[in-house]
Amino acid sequence: MVTKAQDRRKVRLSRALGVALTPKAARYLEKRPYGPGQHGRTKRKADSDYAVRLREKQRLREQYGIREKQLRIAFNEANRTDGLTGENLVELLEMRLDALVLRSGFARTTAQARQFVVHRHILVDGKIVDRPSFRVKPGQTIEVKAKSEGIEPFQVAAAGGHAEVLPAVPGYLEVQLDKLQAKLVARPKRAEVPVQCDVQLVVEYYAAR
C-alpha cells in the first residue's frame, strides 16, 4: 500500500526529473508543469554535462523503481552484450517481471506491480515467482494466480480499469486482459519500450565513472 508521503515524494521526484512516475504525478505535471513557489516559472541556469547525465540516469532508474546497484548490474551486463549498450540496457530492464506485469495492464503503477509479485499473486509458466527482478524469457506466460483473481485490484485490471493511465500494450506482449494472462512473444526492442530516457546519456554517465 502506497502511503500519502510516498505519493507526494513521487510527485516531487517526477517534477524534478521531468517524467511522470505515477498517474497522480502525470495529472499534476499536466496541470502544473513547473516548480512550486514564486520562482517556479523562472528559467533555470544551464546544468553541467555531469548533471544532465546524472538526471537521465535517475529518470531511467526511477521509471523502473530499482536501486542503483540493480541498475549498475544491468548496465554491466548490457555492456558485455553485442549491440548498443544503451538499447541493451532498456531491453534487459523491460524483461523484469514487475515491468511486464505493469505493461500488461495488471497493475496501475510500478510499485503496485512489484507488490503483486512480492505477495505471490503472479505466476510465470504456471509457477509462483515472487522476485520482481525475475527476467522473463520470450515464450513465457505471465498470469495472475487463480485464487487472486477475485481480489478487487485484479478485478479492476481485468475490466480494463488502468487503460486510461497506461501506455498501449507494446508489440512484444500478447495480453488477454479479461483472463489476466500475458505472454512475452519477443525480446523487447528499445523503440517499442514506453520509457522516457536518452539512453546514450546513461551510457556516458557510467562510462565516465
N, C-alpha and C positions, 0 to 999 in steps of 0.2 A: 504494500500500500504506500503510495507516494504521499508524503506529508506536504502541508502548505509551505513550509520552509524550503523543502526540496523543490517544490514547484516554482517558488519565487527565485530560487537560485538558478534554475534552468532558464527562466525568463531573462535574468540579468546576464547570464552567460551567452544566451542567444543574441542579445543586443551587442555584447562586446565582440562576438565572433562574426556577427552579420549573417547568421544562419539559424533558422527556426529548429530548435531541438525537440519541441513538443507542439501539439496542436494549439495549446494555450499561448505559447510563445509566438506561434505563427500569427494568431489573431492580434496579439499585442504589437508585433512588428509592422503588421499591415496598417494598424491604426496609428501607431506612433513610431516611425522608422528612425528615431533619433534618441539620444540620451535624455535623461530627466534633468530638470533644473533649468536655470536661465541660460546656461551655456550649452545646453543640449543640441541646439541647432547650429552652433558655431563650427566652422571648419577646423578640423584637427590638423596639427602640423604633420608633415610627411614622416612616416615611420622609417626606421633604418631597414636595410635589407634583412638583417637578422630578425627584426621584429615581424616583418612581413612573413618570413618563412616559419617562424615560431607560431604565429597566429594560424597559418594554413595547416600546420601540423596539428594544432589544437582543434581546429574545425573538424578535421578527419577523425581524430580520437574521440571527440565528444559525440559525433554523429553515430558512432558505434558503441559509445558508452563503455570504453575499455580503459584499462590502466596503461600508463606509459610503458611499463615493462612488456605488456602484451603487444603493444604497437611496435616496439623495438624488435621483439622476436619475429613478428610478422614481416617487418621490413627486412631483417637479415635473411629470412627465407626467400622473400621476393627478389632480393639482390642476387641470390645464388641461382635463381631460376632463369632459364632462357627467356629473352624478350625484354620489354621495357619495364624497369623496376617499379615505377610508379603505378603502371597499369596492373602489374602482377600483384602489387600490394592491395589495391582495392578489390581485386578479384578474390584474393585469399580471404580478406576480411568478410566479403559478401557471402562466402560459403559457411560462415559461422551459423550454428543452428538458431541462435536468437535473432540474427539478422533475417534469416529466411522465414522464421515464424512471423516477423513483422511484415515482410514483403508479401507474404501470403494473405495478409489481412486478418490473421487470427488474433492479433494484438493491436492496440492503438498507439503504443509508444515502444521504444527500445527497452525501457525499464520494465514495462509490463511483459514484454516478450521474454525477457530474462527471468522474470519472476515465474512465469508459467513453466519454463524449463526447469528451474531450480526446485519448484514444488511438484515436479514429476507428473505433469499433465501431458507431456509431449512424447510421442513415440517416433522412432526412426526405424523403418523396416520392421515394425511390429514390436520393437523393444524400447523400454523406457530409457531415455537419455536425460540426465539431469545436469549436464555441463553445457552452459551457454556457448562456450568456445568450441564445442564439438564441431568438427569440419564434416559437413555433408558432402557426399560424393555424387556426381551425376548418375542418375538412375535410381537414387534412393528416394523413398517416400517418407513424408513428414505428415503426421496426423495427431489429432487430439485424442487422448485416451477415452474409450467409450464411457467409462464411469464419470468422466469430467465434462462430457458434452452438455449435460443439463445445467451446469453452473452458469449463472447469469452472464458473465463476460463472454463466454463462448457462444451463448445463445444470441447475444448482440452481434458477435462477429459473424456467425453463420447467416444472420439476416442481412449482412452487408452493412452493418452499422458503422464501420470505420471508413467506408468508401470516400466520404467527403473530406477526410483529413489525410488520407494516404495516397501516394502516387499510384498510377495504374500498375497492375501486376506486370513485371518485366517478362520478356520473352523466354528467359531461361527457366521459368517456372510454369508448370501446369497446375491450376488450382481448381478444386471443386469445393467452393466455399460453403455451400449448404451441407456438405458432408464433412467439413473441416479437415480436408485432405489436400495435400500438395505434393508435387514431385519435381525434383530438380532434374530437368531434362538435358541440361548442358552446363558447362562451366560458364559462369557469368563473364561478360565482356564489359570492360570499363564504360564503353559508350552507352550500355544499357542500364548501368547501375545508377539509381536515383540519389546520388550523393554529391553534394556541392563541395568541390575541392579541386585546387590546382595541384595535381599530384607531383608535378615536376618540382614545385617549391618544397614539398615534403621530402623528396629525394635530396634536394640541395641542403635542406636542414640537417639531415642525418649524415650526409657526405662530409659536411664541414665540421663534424664533431669527432 
